[in-house]
Amino acid sequence: MSKYGEGVEEPYTFSGFVKLTINEEYGGKARASLQPDEARLLGLRLIRMADEAEEQEW
């Protein structure tokens, strides 16, 4: 498992985009090419959701 979670590869930049790949359990791959502002917004949303998830823990 990577530091980002199972199947999540290290993000990288290429041609002005942030590239993200997730290897799915049954051999498929999910890929995203995000513009810098989109990547920032996603990062902020993930932080907010992580905070919400922690509040739900028992």
Backbone as XML, in Angstrom:
<?xml version="1.0"?>
<chain id="A" units="angstrom">
  <residue number="1" name="MET">
    <atom name="N" x="0.845" y="-1.169" z="0.000"/>
    <atom name="CA" x="0.000" y="0.000" z="0.000"/>
    <atom name="C" x="0.894" y="1.238" z="0.000"/>
  </residue>
  <residue number="2" name="SER">
    <atom name="N" x="0.511" y="2.231" z="-0.799"/>
    <atom name="CA" x="1.278" y="3.478" z="-0.820"/>
    <atom name="C" x="0.877" y="4.349" z="0.368"/>
  </residue>
  <residue number="3" name="LYS">
    <atom name="N" x="1.585" y="5.431" z="0.542"/>
    <atom name="CA" x="1.244" y="6.338" z="1.639"/>
    <atom name="C" x="-0.087" y="7.045" z="1.414"/>
  </residue>
  <residue number="4" name="TYR">
    <atom name="N" x="-0.639" y="6.924" z="0.180"/>
    <atom name="CA" x="-1.925" y="7.555" z="-0.140"/>
    <atom name="C" x="-3.093" y="6.591" z="-0.034"/>
  </residue>
  <residue number="5" name="GLY">
    <atom name="N" x="-2.812" y="5.327" z="0.140"/>
    <atom name="CA" x="-3.862" y="4.330" z="0.237"/>
    <atom name="C" x="-3.638" y="3.222" z="-0.767"/>
  </residue>
  <residue number="6" name="GLU">
    <atom name="N" x="-4.374" y="2.168" z="-0.609"/>
    <atom name="CA" x="-4.209" y="0.995" z="-1.458"/>
    <atom name="C" x="-4.538" y="1.325" z="-2.916"/>
  </residue>
  <residue number="7" name="GLY">
    <atom name="N" x="-3.585" y="1.069" z="-3.795"/>
    <atom name="CA" x="-3.795" y="1.262" z="-5.221"/>
    <atom name="C" x="-3.579" y="2.672" z="-5.729"/>
  </residue>
  <residue number="8" name="VAL">
    <atom name="N" x="-3.355" y="3.625" z="-4.849"/>
    <atom name="CA" x="-3.171" y="5.014" z="-5.273"/>
    <atom name="C" x="-1.689" y="5.269" z="-5.534"/>
  </residue>
  <residue number="9" name="GLU">
    <atom name="N" x="-1.371" y="5.590" z="-6.789"/>
    <atom name="CA" x="0.015" y="5.846" z="-7.147"/>
    <atom name="C" x="0.409" y="7.282" z="-6.794"/>
  </residue>
  <residue number="10" name="GLU">
    <atom name="N" x="1.706" y="7.510" z="-6.751"/>
    <atom name="CA" x="2.244" y="8.839" z="-6.472"/>
    <atom name="C" x="1.787" y="9.822" z="-7.559"/>
  </residue>
  <residue number="11" name="PRO">
    <atom name="N" x="1.102" y="10.908" z="-7.193"/>
    <atom name="CA" x="0.730" y="11.911" z="-8.203"/>
    <atom name="C" x="1.986" y="12.550" z="-8.794"/>
  </residue>
  <residue number="12" name="TYR">
    <atom name="N" x="1.878" y="13.017" z="-10.030"/>
    <atom name="CA" x="3.008" y="13.689" z="-10.676"/>
    <atom name="C" x="2.479" y="14.773" z="-11.608"/>
  </residue>
  <residue number="13" name="THR">
    <atom name="N" x="3.365" y="15.631" z="-12.053"/>
    <atom name="CA" x="2.973" y="16.691" z="-12.981"/>
    <atom name="C" x="3.567" y="16.407" z="-14.355"/>
  </residue>
  <residue number="14" name="PHE">
    <atom name="N" x="2.803" y="16.784" z="-15.389"/>
    <atom name="CA" x="3.252" y="16.611" z="-16.761"/>
    <atom name="C" x="2.466" y="17.582" z="-17.645"/>
  </residue>
  <residue number="15" name="SER">
    <atom name="N" x="3.171" y="18.361" z="-18.408"/>
    <atom name="CA" x="2.559" y="19.304" z="-19.358"/>
    <atom name="C" x="1.551" y="20.240" z="-18.699"/>
  </residue>
  <residue number="16" name="GLY">
    <atom name="N" x="1.840" y="20.681" z="-17.492"/>
    <atom name="CA" x="0.974" y="21.637" z="-16.817"/>
    <atom name="C" x="-0.232" y="21.033" z="-16.119"/>
  </residue>
  <residue number="17" name="PHE">
    <atom name="N" x="-0.294" y="19.714" z="-16.025"/>
    <atom name="CA" x="-1.402" y="19.040" z="-15.352"/>
    <atom name="C" x="-0.879" y="18.213" z="-14.191"/>
  </residue>
  <residue number="18" name="VAL">
    <atom name="N" x="-1.747" y="17.975" z="-13.210"/>
    <atom name="CA" x="-1.461" y="17.048" z="-12.128"/>
    <atom name="C" x="-2.095" y="15.720" z="-12.532"/>
  </residue>
  <residue number="19" name="LYS">
    <atom name="N" x="-1.292" y="14.678" z="-12.574"/>
    <atom name="CA" x="-1.749" y="13.360" z="-13.001"/>
    <atom name="C" x="-1.900" y="12.458" z="-11.785"/>
  </residue>
  <residue number="20" name="LEU">
    <atom name="N" x="-2.999" y="11.726" z="-11.742"/>
    <atom name="CA" x="-3.286" y="10.825" z="-10.630"/>
    <atom name="C" x="-3.802" y="9.511" z="-11.193"/>
  </residue>
  <residue number="21" name="THR">
    <atom name="N" x="-3.262" y="8.407" z="-10.711"/>
    <atom name="CA" x="-3.687" y="7.077" z="-11.153"/>
    <atom name="C" x="-4.050" y="6.232" z="-9.947"/>
  </residue>
  <residue number="22" name="ILE">
    <atom name="N" x="-5.182" y="5.546" z="-10.057"/>
    <atom name="CA" x="-5.619" y="4.612" z="-9.022"/>
    <atom name="C" x="-5.791" y="3.252" z="-9.680"/>
  </residue>
  <residue number="23" name="ASN">
    <atom name="N" x="-5.080" y="2.265" z="-9.175"/>
    <atom name="CA" x="-5.191" y="0.893" z="-9.672"/>
    <atom name="C" x="-6.339" y="0.216" z="-8.942"/>
  </residue>
  <residue number="24" name="GLU">
    <atom name="N" x="-7.345" y="-0.192" z="-9.704"/>
    <atom name="CA" x="-8.505" y="-0.824" z="-9.103"/>
    <atom name="C" x="-8.221" y="-2.285" z="-8.781"/>
  </residue>
  <residue number="25" name="GLU">
    <atom name="N" x="-8.982" y="-2.815" z="-7.887"/>
    <atom name="CA" x="-8.769" y="-4.167" z="-7.354"/>
    <atom name="C" x="-8.731" y="-5.252" z="-8.432"/>
  </residue>
  <residue number="26" name="TYR">
    <atom name="N" x="-9.512" y="-5.097" z="-9.491"/>
    <atom name="CA" x="-9.617" y="-6.153" z="-10.497"/>
    <atom name="C" x="-8.895" y="-5.803" z="-11.798"/>
  </residue>
  <residue number="27" name="GLY">
    <atom name="N" x="-7.821" y="-5.034" z="-11.702"/>
    <atom name="CA" x="-6.970" y="-4.785" z="-12.855"/>
    <atom name="C" x="-7.242" y="-3.514" z="-13.627"/>
  </residue>
  <residue number="28" name="GLY">
    <atom name="N" x="-8.335" y="-2.851" z="-13.395"/>
    <atom name="CA" x="-8.626" y="-1.601" z="-14.087"/>
    <atom name="C" x="-7.850" y="-0.443" z="-13.483"/>
  </residue>
  <residue number="29" name="LYS">
    <atom name="N" x="-7.818" y="0.661" z="-14.192"/>
    <atom name="CA" x="-7.155" y="1.859" z="-13.680"/>
    <atom name="C" x="-8.072" y="3.056" z="-13.860"/>
  </residue>
  <residue number="30" name="ALA">
    <atom name="N" x="-8.081" y="3.909" z="-12.887"/>
    <atom name="CA" x="-8.770" y="5.192" z="-12.979"/>
    <atom name="C" x="-7.694" y="6.259" z="-13.054"/>
  </residue>
  <residue number="31" name="ARG">
    <atom name="N" x="-7.794" y="7.112" z="-14.055"/>
    <atom name="CA" x="-6.793" y="8.160" z="-14.236"/>
    <atom name="C" x="-7.473" y="9.510" z="-14.312"/>
  </residue>
  <residue number="32" name="ALA">
    <atom name="N" x="-6.795" y="10.513" z="-13.769"/>
    <atom name="CA" x="-7.297" y="11.880" z="-13.842"/>
    <atom name="C" x="-6.152" y="12.813" z="-14.197"/>
  </residue>
  <residue number="33" name="SER">
    <atom name="N" x="-6.450" y="13.755" z="-15.072"/>
    <atom name="CA" x="-5.525" y="14.839" z="-15.406"/>
    <atom name="C" x="-6.197" y="16.128" z="-14.967"/>
  </residue>
  <residue number="34" name="LEU">
    <atom name="N" x="-5.673" y="16.721" z="-13.925"/>
    <atom name="CA" x="-6.302" y="17.895" z="-13.325"/>
    <atom name="C" x="-5.477" y="19.146" z="-13.583"/>
  </residue>
  <residue number="35" name="GLN">
    <atom name="N" x="-6.169" y="20.231" z="-13.871"/>
    <atom name="CA" x="-5.490" y="21.516" z="-13.953"/>
    <atom name="C" x="-5.086" y="21.896" z="-12.531"/>
  </residue>
  <residue number="36" name="PRO">
    <atom name="N" x="-4.075" y="22.732" z="-12.371"/>
    <atom name="CA" x="-3.605" y="23.077" z="-11.021"/>
    <atom name="C" x="-4.716" y="23.543" z="-10.071"/>
  </residue>
  <residue number="37" name="ASP">
    <atom name="N" x="-5.612" y="24.399" z="-10.537"/>
    <atom name="CA" x="-6.688" y="24.873" z="-9.654"/>
    <atom name="C" x="-7.642" y="23.746" z="-9.278"/>
  </residue>
  <residue number="38" name="GLU">
    <atom name="N" x="-7.909" y="22.842" z="-10.202"/>
    <atom name="CA" x="-8.766" y="21.695" z="-9.897"/>
    <atom name="C" x="-8.112" y="20.798" z="-8.852"/>
  </residue>
  <residue number="39" name="ALA">
    <atom name="N" x="-6.807" y="20.588" z="-8.978"/>
    <atom name="CA" x="-6.087" y="19.762" z="-8.008"/>
    <atom name="C" x="-6.122" y="20.406" z="-6.622"/>
  </residue>
  <residue number="40" name="ARG">
    <atom name="N" x="-5.972" y="21.721" z="-6.574"/>
    <atom name="CA" x="-6.046" y="22.421" z="-5.281"/>
    <atom name="C" x="-7.423" y="22.261" z="-4.643"/>
  </residue>
  <residue number="41" name="LEU">
    <atom name="N" x="-8.474" y="22.441" z="-5.441"/>
    <atom name="CA" x="-9.829" y="22.305" z="-4.918"/>
    <atom name="C" x="-10.090" y="20.881" z="-4.433"/>
  </residue>
  <residue number="42" name="LEU">
    <atom name="N" x="-9.620" y="19.899" z="-5.187"/>
    <atom name="CA" x="-9.785" y="18.508" z="-4.766"/>
    <atom name="C" x="-9.052" y="18.264" z="-3.450"/>
  </residue>
  <residue number="43" name="GLY">
    <atom name="N" x="-7.837" y="18.770" z="-3.343"/>
    <atom name="CA" x="-7.069" y="18.609" z="-2.106"/>
    <atom name="C" x="-7.794" y="19.197" z="-0.904"/>
  </residue>
  <residue number="44" name="LEU">
    <atom name="N" x="-8.335" y="20.394" z="-1.069"/>
    <atom name="CA" x="-9.073" y="21.030" z="0.027"/>
    <atom name="C" x="-10.321" y="20.236" z="0.396"/>
  </residue>
  <residue number="45" name="ARG">
    <atom name="N" x="-11.009" y="19.714" z="-0.619"/>
    <atom name="CA" x="-12.217" y="18.927" z="-0.358"/>
    <atom name="C" x="-11.873" y="17.633" z="0.362"/>
  </residue>
  <residue number="46" name="LEU">
    <atom name="N" x="-10.785" y="16.996" z="-0.020"/>
    <atom name="CA" x="-10.366" y="15.778" z="0.652"/>
    <atom name="C" x="-10.011" y="16.038" z="2.111"/>
  </residue>
  <residue number="47" name="ILE">
    <atom name="N" x="-9.371" y="17.160" z="2.384"/>
    <atom name="CA" x="-9.047" y="17.512" z="3.774"/>
    <atom name="C" x="-10.334" y="17.695" z="4.576"/>
  </residue>
  <residue number="48" name="ARG">
    <atom name="N" x="-11.290" y="18.394" z="4.002"/>
    <atom name="CA" x="-12.562" y="18.619" z="4.697"/>
    <atom name="C" x="-13.275" y="17.292" z="4.968"/>
  </residue>
  <residue number="49" name="MET">
    <atom name="N" x="-13.288" y="16.418" z="3.971"/>
    <atom name="CA" x="-13.952" y="15.128" z="4.147"/>
    <atom name="C" x="-13.231" y="14.257" z="5.166"/>
  </residue>
  <residue number="50" name="ALA">
    <atom name="N" x="-11.909" y="14.331" z="5.220"/>
    <atom name="CA" x="-11.153" y="13.573" z="6.221"/>
    <atom name="C" x="-11.508" y="14.057" z="7.625"/>
  </residue>
  <residue number="51" name="ASP">
    <atom name="N" x="-11.644" y="15.368" z="7.784"/>
    <atom name="CA" x="-12.054" y="15.915" z="9.080"/>
    <atom name="C" x="-13.444" y="15.418" z="9.466"/>
  </residue>
  <residue number="52" name="GLU">
    <atom name="N" x="-14.372" y="15.382" z="8.501"/>
    <atom name="CA" x="-15.721" y="14.896" z="8.764"/>
    <atom name="C" x="-15.701" y="13.414" z="9.141"/>
  </residue>
  <residue number="53" name="ALA">
    <atom name="N" x="-14.870" y="12.644" z="8.460"/>
    <atom name="CA" x="-14.783" y="11.212" z="8.756"/>
    <atom name="C" x="-14.243" y="10.975" z="10.159"/>
  </residue>
  <residue number="54" name="GLU">
    <atom name="N" x="-13.258" y="11.773" z="10.567"/>
    <atom name="CA" x="-12.719" y="11.632" z="11.930"/>
    <atom name="C" x="-13.769" y="11.931" z="12.983"/>
  </residue>
  <residue number="55" name="GLU">
    <atom name="N" x="-14.644" y="12.899" z="12.705"/>
    <atom name="CA" x="-15.692" y="13.236" z="13.655"/>
    <atom name="C" x="-16.715" y="12.113" z="13.797"/>
  </residue>
  <residue number="56" name="GLN">
    <atom name="N" x="-16.848" y="11.290" z="12.768"/>
    <atom name="CA" x="-17.817" y="10.190" z="12.790"/>
    <atom name="C" x="-17.291" y="8.953" z="13.495"/>
  </residue>
  <residue number="57" name="GLU">
    <atom name="N" x="-15.975" y="8.900" z="13.731"/>
    <atom name="CA" x="-15.410" y="7.723" z="14.392"/>
    <atom name="C" x="-15.930" y="7.620" z="15.830"/>
  </residue>
  <residue number="58" name="TRP">
    <atom name="N" x="-16.098" y="6.396" z="16.278"/>
    <atom name="CA" x="-16.615" y="6.156" z="17.637"/>
    <atom name="C" x="-15.525" y="6.117" z="18.601"/>
  </residue>
</chain>
